[in-house]
Amino acid sequence: MDDNGDDRAHGHGDDHAGADSATAYAWAALGGAPDLAAAVSYAPAAGALPARLPVREMARATVGVCSLAAAELDARRSGRPPAGTGGIRVAEAAVATAFHSERLLRIDGRQPTAFAPLSGFWRTADGWVRTHANYPHHRARLLAALGIPARGTPEELVERLRAELAGRRAQEVQEAAYPAGALAVAVARPGATAMPLDGLPLVESRPGPDAAARPLPAAPLPAEGVRVLDLTRVLAGPVATRTLAALGADVLRIDAPRLPEDPDSHADTGFGKRSARLDLGDPGDRRTFGELLARADVVVSGYRPGALDRFGLDPDTLADRHPGLIAVHLCAWGWSGPWTGRRGFDSLVQAGTGIAALEAGPDGSPGALPAQALDHGTGYLIAAAVLRALTERQDTGAGRRLRLSLAGTASWLLHGLTPVTEDGPGHDPDPWLAETESPYGTLRYARSPLARPGGGGFNWSRPPGRWGTDAPVWR
């Protein structure tokens, strides 16, 4: 949909007859033709993604609309009418398995560690905070912001952090961390969040300027021949670009040399992609990046708002210089309001939006969703938005400016979904796991949950390569 006040983006539109309500809502937010939403149905799996909030319904709908968007693009490229997408049946068991991909990943039999010792919930003098310190630079900033010496064993640092936070107020910790570039968010009570959530759009979309037609010819895969520049890090953006890679896109991830990626994270989200390093502050690397951008169809950026503007990567500059480009920008806290420019991750958005309090345990301590569901759900929505934009570009040649946020997905989860009560067999992830050799070792990984019309799915053409070791060139 265009950024024009359409009520469908805020959950007030009528669902199309025969369509799952969450699927119809998400499809409308993506600007899809209402009659197509009824093509998607679900094979239920009992116990998939159990939570107090309707995570199951949100998760399957995001995969459902992404599958539908892929089928729509494939039909358009093949010259078939959109109605020819046919029935698409998504397996809830596949969705639940994919939403746990980073937890189910095995590398030579080893299970990666999801969170570092200084990441988690901590009791304060008046409540709780959630910290995120998985990366070394985030850990260093958190300790510095709180005046905690960085020396010692991990166990000693945990005890120092615990003692320091116990004597501070949660809001004080949050506001001390923010200007230092550290990550700590007070756990909000439902209805008492620091940012307005009700009405946050799921997808913001604006057309780019008129451009020459760039039709994509018929191909075996929906996104084959599409070039995607991936400027994202953990986790929603990499899930989106991993999904586009499964659909045949040439995805090239670009990172700054000074910000190394966690190898385990890349082993999970690097499927189907290539990965290179460029320093945009270096004139030579900047020229190389410009050449890549000039030939790209899509760019997906997951850095906080404004972080890359000085390099001409803000939405308006990209649209002016590259009229046919589909530019996607992802942030944590939404695109308006006092928290717009803050850093954030799924776990922190769960804390700051009241989700952690709603999912609290019997003792009242904060809880979490059964998966990094905001990340994964937003990732599939990003991929769906890109696919829809590619379909529309077939006719007009114009690109799109797309904006999504973890907070927008959280708002939908909190305010816009109705639980379903479908029965089905219990969730067993094993049929939805596969194994491959890779430079990281033998990987046991979650397969893509996307479904094709009439049955079948998608897989990646290659395992993840070593992070940052590919040449910065298009195939």
N, C-alpha and C positions, 0 to 999 in steps of 0.2 A: 504494500500500500504506500501511497505517497504521504508525506508529512503534512497532512491537510485536515487533521481533526477527525478522521474517520473513526466512528465509535467502535468498529470491530477491533481496533488495536487495544482497547481498554476493557474488552470483555462484555460489551453491551449489545453486540449484534445478535441476530437470530441464527441458530445453527441450521445448516441445510438438512432437510429431511433425510434420514437414513445414515447420516455420518456420526461417528463418535464425536461427542461435544468438544472434547479437548483438541481433537484433530481438526475439526471444523474451525475452531477459534484460532489455532496456530496457523492454519492454511490461509485464513482470512487476513491475519496479521502480515503474512508474506505476500499478500496481494493476489493469491491464486483464485481461479474461477471457482465459485462456491460448489458447483455441481460435481467437481472432481473429487472433493473430500470424501464422498461416499465410497470411492474406490478402495479405500483403506479399511482393513479389518484386522483383528488381532487374535492370535492363538494364545489363550490365557495360560499362565503358569502360577499356580498357587504359591504364596509365600515369596513372590518376587519383590524385592526392594521394600520390605515391610517398614512402615513408619506411621506416626500419627498423621502426618501430612500426606496428601495424595501423590507421593513420589512415583509410584507405579504408573499412574495415569499421565503424569507429565513426561516421564521418560519414554513411554511407548509412543506418545503423540509426537515427540520431537523426531524420533526415528521414523515414524510413519510419514510425516510431512516431508522429511528428507528423501525417503524412498519414492514418494509421489513426485517430488520435484525432479528427481533423476529420471523417472519414467516420462514425465512431461517433456523434458529436454530431449530425451532419446526419441520420442515420437516426433517432435518438431524437426529434429535433424534428419529423420528418416522420411519426412514428408507425410506422416500419418496424422490424422486429426487428434487433438488432445484427448478426446474421448476414447481413443484407441489404447490408452494406458492400461485398461483392463483392471481386473481385480488384483490387489496387492495385499497379501496376508503376512503381517509381521509377527514373528514369534516373540512373546514376552520373555521367554527364557533366553533368547539371543540378546535381547535388549538388556536384561539384568546382568548377563555375563559381560557384555561390552561396557556397561557402566561401572563394572569392577575391574576393568582391564589392568590397571596399575597394581591392583591387589592380587589378581590371579596370575600375573606374569611370573614365570620361573626362568631363571638364567642358569643353565647347567644344574637345574634342580634347586637353586637358591632362590628364596623369596626376598625381593628387595624390601628395604625398610621404608615405610610410607612417610613417617615424620621423624625429624631429628629430635634429640633429647630436650631442646629448649623450645620446641613447638608444642602447644597444647593449651589446655585450660588451667588457670591458676587462681587460687582464692586470693582476694584482696581484702582490705579492711572493711569494705562495704558491699562486696559482691564478687564478681569474677571478671577476668580478662582472658582473651584468647590471643596467643602469640603465634607468629610464624617465623621460624629461623632455620629453614632447611638449607638455604644457601649460606656460604661462609660470610659474605658481605652483609647479609641480613642479621646473622648472629652477632657479628662485630658491632653493628649499629645499635642493636637492642641492648647489648651489655653497656656500650658507651652512653646511651641515652639514660640509663638507670644508674650509672656510676658504679658498675660492677666490674672488678678486675677480670680480664679475659684469661688469666693464667689458671692452670689447674686441670684436673681430670674432668671429663664430662659429668661425672657424678657430683664433683665439688661445685661445678657451675650450676647444676640443677638446684642444689641446696641453697646456694647464694641467691639465685633468682627467686626461689620459693620464699626465702626469708625477706628479701627486699619487697616483693609484691605484697606480702601479707601485711606490711605496715603502711601501704599506700592505698588511696582511693582509686577505684577503677578508672574513672574519667581522668584523673591526674596522670595515670600511667599512659592512657591512650593519647593524651595531648602532649606528653613528654616525648613519646615515640614518634609522632607524626613529623615534626620539623627536623628530626634527626634522620629521617628516611628509614626508620625502623618500623616494624609491623606488630602492633598490639591494639586490640579493639575491645572495648568494654562489652560484656554480654548484656544485650538489651532485653528488657521485658517486652512481651508482645504488646503492641499498641503504644509503646513508649520509646520508639526508635529515634535515632538522631537525624534520620533523613525521611522525607515523605515517600511512602512506598505505593500507596493505593493510587492506581492510575499510571504508574510508570509503563511506558510502552514496551511491548515485547520486541518489536522491530521498528526502527526508524529508517525510512527509505526516501531518497530524493533522486529524481532522474538527473543524469548528467546532461551537458549540452549536446545539441545535435551533432551527429558524427556520421562518417561514411559507414555503409553497411559492412558488417563483418560476419557473414553467414558461416556457420560451421557445417561441413559436409557430413553425410551419414558416416557412422563409424561403429565398430563393435561395442564400444563402451560409451556411456552418456557424456563423459567429460574428456574423452580422448582428444588430444590436440590443444587443450586449454592449458595456458601457462600461468602458474600461480606463484607469486612471490610470497613467501611465508615469513613474516616478521613477528613471530609470536613465541611465547614461552609458556610454561606450565599454566593451565592444562587445557582450557577451553579452546584456545586458538589452535594448538597442535592437534586436538581431536578433530576440529573442523578440517584442517588441511590433510590430515591422515585419511579422513573420509573422502575428500576430493581425489586423493591419490588412488584410493580403491576403485573409484569410478573412472580412472584412466587419465587424470590430469597429470601434467608434468609439474611437480611441486618442488620448488627450490627454496629451502630455508636459508635465511641469511642471519647471522649473529655477529655481534661485535666481538673481536678477539679477547677483550678484557673481561667478558662475562661468560665463563665456561658453563656448560650445561651439565647437569647430573647425568652420568652415563646410564643409570637405571631408567630414568625418566625418558631419555631418548630411545632406549631400547623398546619402550612401550609405545611411544607416539611417533617414532621415525619411520614406520612401515611405509613403503612405497615412495618415499621422498629421497631427495639428495640434500646435502647440507654443506654450506660453505661459510667462510668468515670474511667479512669486509669491515673496515674501519671507515665510517662515513665522514670522519674528520680528516682523512687522508685524501689528497686530491686524486691520486691514481685510483684508489678504491672507489672514490665517489664517482669517477667517470665510468668505471665498470658497472657500478650499481645503476647509474643512469641509462646505460645501454640495455641492461636487463629490464628495467622499468619500461623503457620505450617499446619493448616487444612483448610485455606481459599483458594478459587478459584480465588478471585479478591480482590485487594485492590485499593481504590480510594483516592488519597491525594489531598487536595485543599490548602495546606499551601504553602507559597511563596518558590521559589527554594532555597534549602539548609537548610531550617528551621528544617527539621527532619533527615538530613543526619547523625548526630551524633548517632542516634538510629538505623543505618543500613537500613534506609528506602529510600535511593536513588535508582534509577532504576537499576543500575548495580549490587549493592549488593543484592537487592531483587532477581534479575534474577539468580545470582550465587548460592544463598542459597535455592531458591525455584524455580526450573526450570520450573515447570508447572504453575506458578502463572501469572495471568494477572494483571500487575501493571500499573495503570493510574495516571499520574501526570498532574495537572491543575494549571496554573498560570494566572496572569492578563495580563502581558505585553509581552509575547512571550519568547522563550527560547534562544534567542541570542540578543546581543545589550546592550547598556548602561542601559536600564531600566529593565533588566531581573529580578533582585532581589528586585524590589520595590513592596510594597504592593499596592493593587488596588481592586476596586469594579467596577461593571458595569457602574455606573454613572461617575466614574472617567475616565474609559477608553473611554466612550463617549466624555468626555471633552478633553482628551489628543490626540484623534485621529482625531479631526475635526468634529465629528458627531454633537456635541452640536452646533457648529457654522452653520453647514448646516441646522439644524432644528430650527434656530433662529426665534423668533417671529417678527411681523411687526415693532416693535420698535428697532430691532437689538439685543435685549437681548438673551442670549443663550437659546436653547430649548433642548428637550429630546425626545427620541423615545417614542412611545405610550405605551411601556411596557419595563420592564428590559429584552429586547430582546436578548442582548448578553449573559446574564446569562441563560435564558431559552433555547435559541438555542444551546449554548455550552453544556448544560446539556443533551439534547436529543442526540447530537452528541457523547458525552461520553458514554451514554448508548448503542447507536448503535455500537460504536467501541468495547465495551465489548462483546456484543452479537456476533459480527462478529468474534472476537478472540476466543470465546467459540466454535463457529462452526468450525473454523480451528483446534482448539485443539482436536476436536473429531477424526481427522485423524492423527495428528502428536504427540499429547501429550505435545507439547511445549507451553509455555506461550507467552506473548507479553509485550513489553514495549511501552506504548502509552503516547503521550504528546499532550495536547491541550491548548489553551489559549483564553482568551476573545479578545485579540488583533488580533489573527488569524481569529476569527469569524467576528470581525469588518472589517478586511481587505477584507474578502469575501463580506460583505455587501456593502462596499464602492466601490469595484473594480470588482466584479465577478458575479453580478446578473443582470438579465434583467427583467424589470417590465412586468407583465401580465395584460390583460384587460378583464378578464372573468367577466361576469355579474352573479348575483345570488341574492337570497333574502338577506335582511339586516341582519346584525349580531345580534342575540338575544342570550345572554348567558344563559338564564334560562333553556333551555332544557339540558344544559351541566353542570348544578349544581346539587349537591345531598346533603343530610343531614344525619348526624350521631351523636350519643352521644359519648362523649370522656371524659377523666379526666379533660379536659379544659372547658367542657361545651358542649352545642349543637353546632356543627360545620356545617355551610353551606359552601361547598367547591367545587372547580372545579374538575370534573372527569378527569381521564386520557384521553388524546386525541388519544392514539394509536388505530389503527384499525386492525382487523383480516381479513385474506383472506375470501372473501365471505360475510363479514358483521359482526357486533358485535365489542365489545371492551373489556377492562380490568378494573378491580377495585381492590382496596386493601382489603386484608383479615382482616385488623384491623385498627382502628383509631390511631392517634399518642398517645403514652403513655407519661407520664411525663418525661421530659428530664433528662437523667442521672440516672434513677432509676431501670434499668434492670440489671440483673446479667450478667457479661461478659463471657457468655458461648454460644456455638452454640446450636441450637435447636436439 
